[in-house]
């Protein structure tokens, strides 16, 4: 039994750690993008019902976002079925997770939440793809798509 006995580890194979780290973070802003992505994940979790992990500042942004008149309609939907973080499969068999889908008798809304409006073009294409999937699932209903930008408290119909 070697429990508690220190063991010898061979040094890592010849690796220039400085060069490795420079290569790992060669794109300017990579770390910032990772932090922004993590922040976006926390907001998505909060919008799905789990507010754990939000800082006070993030909670203030979220509260202001939810209080915005343009946004309230997505959360005040009497008589509608609301699907949160729902996965749908497209015609090619690719799974897509939609942030919020609101299903009314004659209409379906898909809302994609974004931290900021800076990648709106990419987001618009994503919402268009979601609309195509929902048109197949909910044929005969009007499909509407929206991008909702948390920090700007803005909504864009796609």
N, C-alpha and C positions, 0 to 999 in steps of 0.2 A: 504493500500500500504506500503510495507516494503522496497522499493527501497532505497538504501543508508544506511539502518539500519544494523549495525553489527549483525550477528547472532552467536549463540553459536554452536560449533561443538563438538561432543563427541570425546574424544581421541580414537585413533585407538585401536582396540582390542589388548590385550596384545601381542605385537610382539617384539621379540628381533631383532632389526634392524641389529645389527652387525652380528649375526648368519645368518640372512636372506641374507645379502649382500655377506657374505662368501660363502653361498650355491649357490647364483646366479652366482658367478664368481669362482666357485671351480676349474674349469679346468684352468690350467695355459694357458695364452694366449688367453682367450676367447675375451677379449676386443680388443686385436690385430687382431683377426680374424674378428671381427665386423668392425673394421676400414679398414682392407684390403678388405672386402666385399663391403664396401661403396666406396672405391677407385675404385674397379673393376666396380661398377655400373656407376660411373662417366665416366670411359673410354668407357664403352659400349654405354652410351648415346652419347658421343662425336663421336664414330665410326658410330653411327646411324644418326648423323647430328646435334646434339645439344651439343655444347661445353661449355655450361653454367656450372659454378661451378668448372672448372679445375684450379688448382693452376698453377703458372708459371712453377714450376718443372714438374708437370704432363703434361703440354702442351709441354714442351721440350721432355719428354719421348714419347709422342704421335707423335710429328713431326718426331723424329728419327725413330720411328717404321714405320710410313707411308713412309719414305724416303728409307727404307731398300729395296734392290732389290727383295728379296724373297717375300715381302709383296705387293709391287706395283702392281704385276700381279692381285691381288684380287680387285684392285680399278681402273684398266685400262682395261676395258672389253668392247670394242666397239662391238656393235651388239648383246650383251647379255642382258637378262632380269636380273635385280638385285633386290633381295628381302631382305629387312633389317628388322631384328627382326620379322620375319614371323612365324606365328603359323601354325603347321601342326598337324593332329591327327593321332595317330598310330592305328594299328589293334584292340587294346584293348579299344580304345576310349580315350586314354590319350593324352592331348594336350602338344606339345613340341614346344618351341619357339627357332628358330634357328637364330643365330646372323647375318649371311650373307649367302645367297644362290645365286649363279650365274648360270643362265640357258642359255646354248648355244644350238645350234641345235642338236648336238649329245652327249652332255656331260653336267653334272650338278656338280657344286662344292658346298660343304657346308663348311663354315669356322666358327670355334668356337674360339672366342677370349678369352684368359686367361691372367690374370695379370702377372703371373710368371709360370715357368715350374714346380713348386713344386706340384703337384696334376695331373701330366700328365697322370697317369694311369687311374684315374677317367675320365679325359677329353677324353681319347682315347675311352673308353667304350661308352661315351655319343655320340661321333662322329660316332661310329659304329652303334649305334641305329638310329641316324639321317639318315645315309646312307640307312639303311633298309627301313625307311619310304619313303625316296625320290625315292628309287628303285620301290616302288609301285606306287607312284604318277607319276613318269617320266619313265615308263617302256620302255625298248628298248634303253635307253641312258646309257652311262658310268657314274657311280656315283663316285666322288672322294671326300674324306674328309680330312680336314686339321685342325690342332691345330695351332694357331698363338699366340705366347707368346710376350706380349707387351714389358715388361721390358728387355727381352733378345733379342728382335728383331729377333726371330727365328720362323721358320715354320716347322712343322712336318706333313708329310703325313700319314694318318691313314688308 
